[in-house]
Amino acid sequence: MIALRNRGIRPALLVGCFFLALLVAGCSGGKQSFTFKPDRFIEFLNPTSPGVLGVLYLTVVISVISQVLGVLLGVLAALGKMARIVPLRIIANFYIWFFRGTPLLVQLVFFYYGFGAAHLWDWGDITLFGFLVPGVIQAAIVILGVNEGAYMAEIIRAGILAVDPGQTEAAKSLGMTYRQTMTRIVLPQAARVIIPPLGNEFNNMLKTTSLIFVLGVVETYNHYVILQGQTFRPFEAYAACALWFLLMTTIWSFVQARIERRFARGTATGSAAISGPGLRARLFGQTAGSTGLGGH
């Protein structure tokens, strides 16, 4: 392995080439070899194809609304878990424990089909801002948002705990109430810690929407499931589906980076990010002994 590295050959590259060769051999072997249809792939990927823009729009809308709901519930659950009132702590801990401890797929079918069968909740169609919102879309948004809130609660709680306690004490000395302290002092500072993992959670939310196919929602993934069943071209259909998800998450990664830079302004991290050469000098100019990281 060392000899390979000395020759400039990376072991990971060899492993990747090996698996690529196996994939090519698997696709080309057998009596009924697979034939890739580029025209079909381009047709499936074409945004002007029937239904493509509609399902992409639905995926983004469900992701955004569910994430906003998750953030709101996460703030409430984080504050509840840190509250001095015991019942609030119990409710918040139970909520986080349940929704973090059960699979999202199980939650989707349980709260939609299970609640409906038990007549505990009827997900009926409603009209909101002049738009008809089917019950299945409501269920998808609510369940995704409630599930996300349990994860956001821990992220937000970590952000709140990262704020210097002296900030809270100073706010109390000025006569601020708990609500004023949280909304004006603590949460704005905690946002700098919360934003990066929040962006990652939304990235994950875009992909998690593919699970709501179990409710019969025709979003991006379900659209291509139906399409491959109609055309009997699963490889081309799923490849187009994967590329659309990759495009959505890539676009969001640029948006997230811009948001992080904006929130980092005025901080040591933000100043270091702006002054690139200085940051590089600090990172690579230190010796192994001074960083305490050994030879890494």
NORDAMO-V450273 format. One record per residue. N is the residue number from 1. RES is the residue in one letter. PHI is phi as a letter, one per 20 degrees, with the letter a starting at -180 (NA if undefined). OMEGA is omega in whole degrees, -180 to 180 (999 if undefined). BURIAL is # if it has 24 or more other C-alpha atoms within 12 Angstrom, else .. Layout:
BEGIN
<<N & RES & PHI & OMEGA & BURIAL> <N & RES & PHI & OMEGA & BURIAL>>
END
This chain:
BEGIN
<<1 & M & NA & 179 & .> <2 & I & f & 180 & .> <3 & A & f & 178 & .> <4 & L & f & 180 & .> <5 & R & f & 180 & .> <6 & N & f & 179 & .> <7 & R & e & 178 & .> <8 & G & n & -179 & .> <9 & I & d & -180 & .> <10 & R & e & 178 & .> <11 & P & g & -180 & .> <12 & A & f & 179 & .> <13 & L & f & 178 & .> <14 & L & f & 178 & .> <15 & V & f & 179 & .> <16 & G & f & 178 & .> <17 & C & f & 179 & .> <18 & F & f & 180 & .> <19 & F & f & 177 & .> <20 & L & f & 178 & .> <21 & A & f & 177 & .> <22 & L & f & 180 & .> <23 & L & f & 179 & .> <24 & V & f & 179 & .> <25 & A & f & 179 & .> <26 & G & f & -179 & .> <27 & C & f & -175 & .> <28 & S & e & -177 & .> <29 & G & e & 176 & .> <30 & G & n & -179 & .> <31 & K & f & -180 & .> <32 & Q & d & -177 & .> <33 & S & f & -179 & .> <34 & F & f & 177 & .> <35 & T & c & -180 & .> <36 & F & f & -180 & .> <37 & K & d & -178 & .> <38 & P & f & -179 & .> <39 & D & f & 177 & .> <40 & R & f & 180 & #> <41 & F & f & 179 & #> <42 & I & f & 178 & .> <43 & E & f & 180 & .> <44 & F & f & -177 & #> <45 & L & e & -176 & #> <46 & N & f & -179 & .> <47 & P & f & 179 & .> <48 & T & e & 177 & .> <49 & S & f & -176 & .> <50 & P & g & 173 & .> <51 & G & n & -174 & .> <52 & V & f & -179 & #> <53 & L & f & 180 & .> <54 & G & f & -178 & .> <55 & V & f & 176 & #> <56 & L & f & 178 & #> <57 & Y & f & 180 & .> <58 & L & f & 179 & #> <59 & T & f & -179 & #> <60 & V & f & -179 & #> <61 & V & f & 179 & #> <62 & I & f & -180 & #> <63 & S & f & -177 & #> <64 & V & f & -177 & #> <65 & I & f & 179 & #> <66 & S & f & 180 & #> <67 & Q & f & 178 & #> <68 & V & f & 177 & #> <69 & L & f & 179 & #> <70 & G & f & 179 & #> <71 & V & f & 180 & #> <72 & L & f & 178 & #> <73 & L & f & 179 & #> <74 & G & f & 177 & #> <75 & V & f & -180 & #> <76 & L & f & -179 & #> <77 & A & f & 179 & #> <78 & A & f & 178 & #> <79 & L & f & 178 & #> <80 & G & f & 179 & #> <81 & K & f & 179 & #> <82 & M & e & -176 & #> <83 & A & f & 177 & .> <84 & R & e & 180 & .> <85 & I & f & -173 & .> <86 & V & f & 180 & .> <87 & P & g & 178 & .> <88 & L & f & 178 & .> <89 & R & f & -180 & .> <90 & I & f & 180 & .> <91 & I & f & -179 & .> <92 & A & f & 180 & #> <93 & N & f & 178 & #> <94 & F & f & 179 & .> <95 & Y & g & -180 & #> <96 & I & f & -179 & #> <97 & W & f & -175 & .> <98 & F & f & -173 & .> <99 & F & f & 173 & #> <100 & R & e & -175 & .> <101 & G & e & 179 & .> <102 & T & d & -179 & .> <103 & P & f & 179 & .> <104 & L & f & 180 & #> <105 & L & f & 178 & #> <106 & V & f & 179 & .> <107 & Q & f & 180 & #> <108 & L & f & -178 & #> <109 & V & f & -178 & #> <110 & F & f & -175 & .> <111 & F & f & 177 & #> <112 & Y & e & -178 & #> <113 & Y & f & -178 & #> <114 & G & f & 179 & .> <115 & F & f & 179 & .> <116 & G & f & 180 & .> <117 & A & f & 179 & .> <118 & A & e & -179 & .> <119 & H & l & 177 & .> <120 & L & e & -180 & .> <121 & W & b & 180 & .> <122 & D & d & 180 & .> <123 & W & e & -180 & #> <124 & G & e & 178 & .> <125 & D & f & 178 & .> <126 & I & c & 175 & .> <127 & T & d & -177 & .> <128 & L & c & -179 & .> <129 & F & l & 178 & .> <130 & G & n & -180 & .> <131 & F & d & 176 & .> <132 & L & e & -180 & .> <133 & V & d & 180 & .> <134 & P & f & -179 & .> <135 & G & f & -179 & #> <136 & V & f & 176 & #> <137 & I & f & 177 & #> <138 & Q & g & -179 & #> <139 & A & f & -180 & #> <140 & A & f & -178 & #> <141 & I & f & -177 & #> <142 & V & f & -177 & #> <143 & I & f & 176 & #> <144 & L & f & -180 & #> <145 & G & f & 180 & #> <146 & V & f & 177 & #> <147 & N & f & -180 & #> <148 & E & f & 180 & #> <149 & G & g & 180 & #> <150 & A & f & 178 & #> <151 & Y & f & 179 & #> <152 & M & f & -180 & #> <153 & A & g & -180 & #> <154 & E & f & 178 & #> <155 & I & f & -179 & #> <156 & I & f & 179 & #> <157 & R & f & 177 & #> <158 & A & f & 178 & #> <159 & G & f & 179 & #> <160 & I & f & -180 & #> <161 & L & f & 179 & #> <162 & A & f & 179 & .> <163 & V & f & -179 & #> <164 & D & g & 179 & .> <165 & P & g & 178 & .> <166 & G & f & 177 & .> <167 & Q & f & 179 & #> <168 & T & f & -180 & #> <169 & E & f & 179 & .> <170 & A & f & 179 & .> <171 & A & f & 178 & .> <172 & K & f & -180 & .> <173 & S & f & 177 & .> <174 & L & e & 178 & .> <175 & G & n & 179 & .> <176 & M & f & 176 & .> <177 & T & f & 179 & .> <178 & Y & f & -180 & .> <179 & R & f & 179 & .> <180 & Q & f & -180 & .> <181 & T & f & -179 & #> <182 & M & f & -174 & #> <183 & T & f & -175 & .> <184 & R & d & -173 & .> <185 & I & d & -169 & #> <186 & V & f & -175 & #> <187 & L & f & 177 & #> <188 & P & f & 178 & .> <189 & Q & f & 179 & #> <190 & A & f & -178 & #> <191 & A & g & 180 & #> <192 & R & f & 178 & #> <193 & V & e & -174 & #> <194 & I & f & -172 & #> <195 & I & g & -178 & #> <196 & P & g & 177 & #> <197 & P & f & 176 & #> <198 & L & f & 177 & #> <199 & G & f & 178 & #> <200 & N & f & 178 & #> <201 & E & f & 178 & #> <202 & F & f & 174 & #> <203 & N & g & 179 & #> <204 & N & f & 179 & #> <205 & M & f & 178 & #> <206 & L & g & -179 & #> <207 & K & e & -178 & #> <208 & T & f & 179 & #> <209 & T & g & 179 & #> <210 & S & f & -179 & #> <211 & L & f & -176 & #> <212 & I & f & 173 & #> <213 & F & f & -180 & #> <214 & V & f & 177 & #> <215 & L & e & -179 & #> <216 & G & n & 178 & #> <217 & V & f & 179 & #> <218 & V & e & 174 & #> <219 & E & e & -172 & #> <220 & T & g & -177 & #> <221 & Y & f & -178 & #> <222 & N & f & 177 & #> <223 & H & g & -179 & #> <224 & Y & f & 172 & #> <225 & V & f & 178 & #> <226 & I & f & -177 & #> <227 & L & f & -180 & #> <228 & Q & f & 176 & .> <229 & G & f & 179 & .> <230 & Q & e & -174 & .> <231 & T & d & -177 & .> <232 & F & l & 175 & .> <233 & R & c & -176 & #> <234 & P & f & -177 & #> <235 & F & f & -179 & #> <236 & E & f & -179 & #> <237 & A & f & -178 & #> <238 & Y & f & 176 & #> <239 & A & f & 177 & #> <240 & A & f & 178 & #> <241 & C & f & 180 & #> <242 & A & f & -180 & #> <243 & L & f & 177 & #> <244 & W & f & 176 & #> <245 & F & f & 179 & #> <246 & L & f & 179 & .> <247 & L & f & -180 & .> <248 & M & f & -179 & #> <249 & T & f & 178 & #> <250 & T & f & 177 & .> <251 & I & g & 180 & .> <252 & W & f & 180 & #> <253 & S & f & 177 & .> <254 & F & f & 178 & .> <255 & V & f & -180 & .> <256 & Q & f & 180 & .> <257 & A & f & 179 & .> <258 & R & f & 179 & .> <259 & I & f & -180 & .> <260 & E & f & 178 & #> <261 & R & f & -180 & .> <262 & R & f & -180 & .> <263 & F & f & -180 & #> <264 & A & e & 180 & #> <265 & R & f & 177 & .> <266 & G & n & 178 & .> <267 & T & d & 178 & .> <268 & A & f & 179 & .> <269 & T & f & 180 & .> <270 & G & f & 179 & .> <271 & S & f & 179 & .> <272 & A & f & -180 & .> <273 & A & f & 180 & #> <274 & I & f & -180 & .> <275 & S & e & -175 & .> <276 & G & g & -178 & .> <277 & P & g & 180 & .> <278 & G & f & 179 & .> <279 & L & f & -180 & .> <280 & R & f & 180 & .> <281 & A & f & -180 & .> <282 & R & f & -177 & .> <283 & L & f & -173 & .> <284 & F & e & -179 & .> <285 & G & e & -179 & .> <286 & Q & e & 176 & .> <287 & T & e & -180 & .> <288 & A & f & -179 & .> <289 & G & f & -177 & .> <290 & S & f & -180 & .> <291 & T & e & -179 & .> <292 & G & m & -178 & .> <293 & L & d & 179 & .> <294 & G & m & -177 & .> <295 & G & e & -176 & .> <296 & H & e & 999 & .>>
END
